[in-house]
């Protein structure tokens, strides 16, 4: 699914509102002038992030009919929406399972559980929801709340990513796939080296839907070799 957008600059401007912080005004201004936000609304996606996973799949082709998908930090559900369509998940045979601390509104073909994926019982709870099967794909678009301190924020983001990875290697089937958001900051190299030992292929990508001024990119690990990290 390739999305085309008009490249002409948009002219929408927000009226000044007393009491609104400049950072809030800047964020709102960017939202109303973002073509991916408008297209997500038009197509019924729950956020512009849906286009990131669409574009990653267009590049790496990891979604296939019948694959079992786990969406960590799934709320509000945009990635799960795309996965349901791509793997042909149905309410009768749900292949997409989402986990989040926040509630997620239902999506036909997906099952959501409100829980912390880092608790000890989470992997077994997930496997039970999948009928005892392992996952073919674990994906995460999570990012921790920021403090404004770049060093602290990077460490918190990497800690969340490492937790997602530790979960993934407990539930993935052999030859499985792990997809996650990562931020440049200097401490990600050791993590990527570990992934290269656990997977046959590890790639980096920055989808067009990622904002140009963001340091985020995505890691796509293909061909899980099995076993657990130590």
N, C-alpha and C positions, 0 to 999 in steps of 0.2 A: 504494500500500500504506500504509494508515494504521494506526498502532499505538496501542492503547489500554492504559493502565496504571492500576492502582489507586493512588489518591492518598493512601491512608492511610499514615501514617509507619510505617516498618519498625523493629523493635525488636532486630535482631541486634546483638550487642556482642562484641567480641573480648576474649578473655582476655589478661591482661598476660603478656608473655613477656620474661624477663630478657635484656637485650642488644638488644632491638628499639628502634630510635630512634622518637621520638614522631612524626616525619614519616611513617615507614613505617606505623606504627599508624593514623594518620589516613587515609593512602591506602587501606589495606586495609579500614578501616571504611567508607569511602565506596564502595569496590567492592562489598562484600557487601550494601550497602543501596541500590544503584543499580538501578532497575527495568530500565534499558536493558541492563545487564550480564546480568541474569537472562534477559531476553527474547532477547538474542543467543545465549546458551547454549541456550535452548530451541529456537530456530529453526536452530541450526547455523552461525550467522555467526561469523567469526573475531574479532570484537570489536564493541563498542558503536558504533564509528565507522561501521559499515554503515548505521545508521539516519540518520546525518547526510546521506549521499549519497542515500538513499531520500527523505528529506524535501526536500532541495534539488531533486531531480527532480520530486517532486510539485508543487513551486512553479513550476519553470521549464521542465519537459518537454523536456529536452535528449536523453535517451536514446530512441532509436527503433531498431526492428529493422533490422539490416544496417549500422549505424554502426560505424566502426572506432575503438576506444578505446585510449588509452595511459594507464597508471596509473603515475605517477612515485612512487618511494618506496613501492612496493606492499605490502611485507611488513607484517603477516602475511597480507594478501589479502582483507580484508573488503570494500573498495570494488570489487575485481575480481570477487568473488562476485556482488555486486549487478549490476555491468555485464554479466557473462555472461548473467544471466537477462534483463536488460532489452533487450539488443540481439540476443538469440537466437543467441549464439555457441555453436558446437559444436566437438568435437575434430576433426571433418573439415574445418571451415571456421572456424578460430579468429579472432575479431574483436577480442579483448582481449589486449593485450601489456602486461606489467608489468616495470618495471625497479627494482632495488634493490641496494644494496651487500650486503644480507643475503640469504641464501637464502630462498625462499618455497615452501612445500609446494604440490604440484600441485593445480590446480583444473581439472576437465574443461571445455574450451571456452576456456581461457586459456593463454597461453604466457608464461613468466617467464624473464628473463635477469638474471643476477647481474653487474652492472657499474655503474660510475659514469656517470650520465647527463650529467655535465659534461665528459667527455672529448670530444675533437674528433670521434672516429669514431662516437660514440653515435647521432646522428641518422641516419647512413647505415645503421648496423646495424639500427636500428628499421625503416627503410623496407624493408630487405631482408627482415626478418621479416614485413612486411605485403605482401610480393609486389610491392614497388615503389609501392604506394599511399600517399597521404598520410593522416594521421589526421583523423577528424572531431571527436574529443573528446580533449583532454589534460587530465587531472585530477591533482591533487596534494593529499594530506592531510599533507604533510611538515611537521615542525618541528624545528629544531636543538636540540641539548642545551643546557640552561640552565646559567648560572653563578651565578645569584642576583642579579646586577647587572642591573637592569631596562634601562638604556640599552644595555649591551653585548649583552644577550640580544635586544633588539629589532633591533639592527643585524644580528646574525647571522641572525635569522629572515628579515629583509627581503632579505639577501644570498642566502639559499637560495631565496626566492620569486622574486627577479629572475633567478636561474639557471634555475629551472623555466620561467619565462616566455620567456627567451631560447631555450630548447630548443623550447618549444611553437610559437613563430612560425617555426621552421625546418621543422617537420614537419606543421603544420596545413594542411588543405585550405581553399580559399575557403569562407566561411560557416561555418567551424568554431567550436568552443566550447572555452573554457579555464575551468577551475574550480579554485580553490586556497584553502587556508587562509591567513588573514592576521591579524595582531594589531594592535590599536590601539597607537599609540606616538608618532605625530607625523611620522614620515618616510615614511609610506605615501602621502601625497597626491600627490607627484610621480609615483610609480609608477602610481597610479590614473589620473592625467591621461594618461600614455602609453598605457594600455590603452584609454582612450576615443578616442584617435586611431586605434588599430589595429582596434577592434571597433565594430560598429554600436550595441550596447547593452551597458552595464556595470552590474550590479546588485550590491548587498550583501545578505547574509542571515545570520541567526544561527538555525540549526535548533534546534528544541526539544531535540534530543539533545545539543547543546552545553551543557556545564555552566554554570549561571547565573553562577558566580563567575569564569569564564574570560573573558579579554579577546579570545578568538578570535572571528572571524566569517569568512564565506566571500565571495569575490568570484566572480561568475559573469559571464563575458564571452561574448556571443553575436554571431555574424555576423562572423567574421574577414574583414577586407578584403583580406588577401593581402599579400605582400611581407615584408620583414624589418625589424626595428627597427635603428636605427643608433646 
